[in-house]
């Protein structure tokens, strides 16, 4: 895709879902929630972009962030904590 061509709505939603799926794969609660929150905040911040070149630039940035998140997810999975965090235990029990 050319850098000046704006992505379709489906492509943007696909990127959003891919980023959320990648965030959900992080073994550590804090990193997982940070990646999820950053994804949602980033898309909310850019939802009102109207200029096709701005939309294309934001989409390209999102694609590069997806690659980084996938790479980091692999690294974090190699060194996953053996014990669950307190937040994961609370969530499993129905707290918070």
C-alpha positions in Angstrom: 0.0 0.0 0.0 1.3 3.5 -0.8 2.0 5.6 2.2 -0.4 8.3 1.0 -3.3 6.0 0.5 -5.6 5.9 3.5 -6.3 2.5 4.9 -9.9 1.2 4.8 -12.0 1.0 8.0 -11.6 -2.8 7.9 -7.9 -2.6 7.8 -7.9 -0.2 10.8 -10.2 -2.5 12.8 -8.0 -5.5 11.9 -4.9 -3.7 13.1 -6.8 -2.8 16.3 -7.8 -6.4 17.0 -4.3 -7.7 16.2 -2.8 -5.3 18.7 -5.3 -6.3 21.3 -4.7 -10.0 20.6 -0.9 -9.5 20.8 -1.3 -7.6 24.1 -3.4 -10.5 25.5 -0.5 -12.9 24.9 1.9 -11.2 27.3 2.5 -13.4 30.3 3.0 -10.6 32.7 -0.2 -8.8 33.9 1.4 -5.3 34.1 2.8 -5.5 30.6 -0.4 -7.1 29.2 -2.5 -4.3 30.6 -0.1 -1.6 29.6 -0.1 -2.8 26.0 -3.9 -3.1 26.0 -4.3 0.4 27.5 -1.8 1.9 25.1 -3.6 0.4 22.1 -7.0 1.7 23.1 -5.7 5.2 24.0 -3.7 5.4 20.7 -6.8 4.6 18.6 -9.0 7.0 20.6 -6.5 9.8 20.1 -6.4 9.2 16.4 -10.1 8.5 15.7 -10.9 12.0 14.5 -8.1 12.2 11.9 -9.5 13.2 8.6 -6.5 14.0 6.4 -5.7 10.8 4.4 -1.9 11.3 4.8 -2.3 11.7 8.6 -4.5 8.5 8.7 -1.9 6.6 6.6 0.9 7.8 8.9 -1.0 6.8 12.0 -1.8 3.4 10.4 1.9 2.8 9.5 2.9 3.7 13.0 0.3 1.2 14.3 1.7 -1.5 12.1 5.2 -0.9 13.3 4.0 -0.9 16.9 2.4 -4.3 16.2 5.7 -5.7 15.0 7.4 -4.4 18.1 4.7 -5.8 20.4 4.9 -9.2 18.7 8.7 -9.3 19.1 8.4 -8.2 22.8 5.8 -10.8 23.4 8.1 -13.5 22.3 10.9 -12.2 24.5 8.6 -11.8 27.5 7.3 -15.4 27.0 10.9 -16.7 27.2 11.2 -15.2 30.7 7.7 -15.5 31.9 7.2 -15.3 35.7 6.6 -18.6 37.4 4.2 -17.0 39.9 1.0 -15.1 39.1 0.8 -11.5 40.2 -1.7 -10.4 42.8 -3.8 -8.7 40.2 -4.1 -12.0 38.2 -5.1 -13.8 41.4 -7.8 -11.2 42.2 -9.2 -11.2 38.7 -9.4 -15.0 38.8 -11.2 -14.9 42.1 -13.7 -12.4 40.9 -12.3 -9.3 42.7 -11.5 -6.0 41.1 
